[in-house]
Amino acid sequence: MAELPVIPTYIAVHLGAPNSNAENVTVRFSDYIKNVASSEIYPTWPPAALRANILAQISYTLNRVYTEYYPSRGYDFDITNDTRYDHAYTKNGEVFDTVSIIVDDIFNNYIRRKGAVEPLAAKFCDGVVTQCGGLLQWGSVELANQGYTDLEILRYYYGDDIELVENAPLADNIPSYPGTALSRGSFGNEVRLIKNELSRIRRNYPAIPEINSATSVFDGETEEAVKAFQRIFNLTADGVVGKATWYKIKQIYAAVKRLSELTSEGLTIPEIERVFKTELSIGDSGAEVEALQYYLAFLGYFYPQLPPIPITGFFDEATRDAVFTFQNEYGLPITGVVDIGTYYRIEQEYKKAVSDLPANYQSAIGEPYPGRFLVEGDRGEEVRVIQNYINRIGRVDPDIPEITVDGIFGPQTKAAVIAIQRQLGIEQNGAIGPVEWVEIITRGNNI
């Protein structure tokens, strides 16, 4: 069975025809695509046309690399910059911002025929001066203006039997984008790793503010650190770790670590201690386990076959049995181990159950957990709800301060949450996760 393609870190470009005595240059793959796209298409084209053309360029290039088209013929490069054979590439050429943003988002996506392994050798031409049996660039603009999506444009030219491969693995073992953007209130292993990597990058880029907490919660200071990173590396400074930001953080982290190795810095003890698991099983503990248990316990209200479990933050045998049952009910491999696929399916079923929840169920089971951590700086109805419940508790418990109910998660609310966490004997980070949510709602309802 053929190995699936991976995205190369670098690509060797011959600056001339294959047989010419021209220079070879080695450039990062994503930079090569940005250069090619900026040389061959216009940044003012509709986004769907830009994405369709760039996907064709990525696929064609990967086909050259995957099939070893030139090395198999005795050449010491991967592709040429001669447009009679390959793409236009200009050494040190200008890259348009619009193109750069799109490439950062889709550089490890490509098209292929259904049932095939190799990326499609997606030929294209301008469709005005030259014609070809592939994508017509100006024709793609017309289709985009008619409302075609990028994939519809590609299928128009290459046929309905093509499919889009997204988030292909990278050759330098950079972890693949998890598929869902990380933002304020997100939690889990990926958040811990991003925070750790940003803290390490900060040594080389001190304009990034310090992240003081090593928890798995995406809080306000993490958001500010992400925004600063995005500004430094010309990304949209929205504080959200989407695909482009994810890979840029991973790329820069790998670069600063390699630089450190040259100066014999190596890994530090704290960094070694912050290597986290990517799946959950018996003996694990933490925020991910808390969320898992809450989701399963909530789903148990609607699916009696799911055994009731306490929300302790510790993955015990009862949790494993509930996982066994869920995996069996939903046709997943019955392992008792929660990998990414199982976790996302549990989370998906939880969110579906909440969205379908009749209003009269609210009083029966309490307010459903919003599915993300609430942290300082958050605003909205969910914050207002929890503030009301905190005040119910505060009226009978002198250790819990009463707070202003304004829907703003400020210092008062954080202090009250820390007081509750202190009573529970859990980490006092001031964020409301599944354990805190259930405790506050349950205690508030019982008063």
Beta strands, then each sheet from edge to edge (+ up, - down):
strand 1: 10-14
strand 2: 24-28
strand 3: 79-80
strand 4: 110-113
strand 5: 124-125
strand 6: 135-136
strand 7: 162-165
sheet 1: 2+ 1- 3-
sheet 2: 4+ 7-
sheet 3: 5+ 6+
end
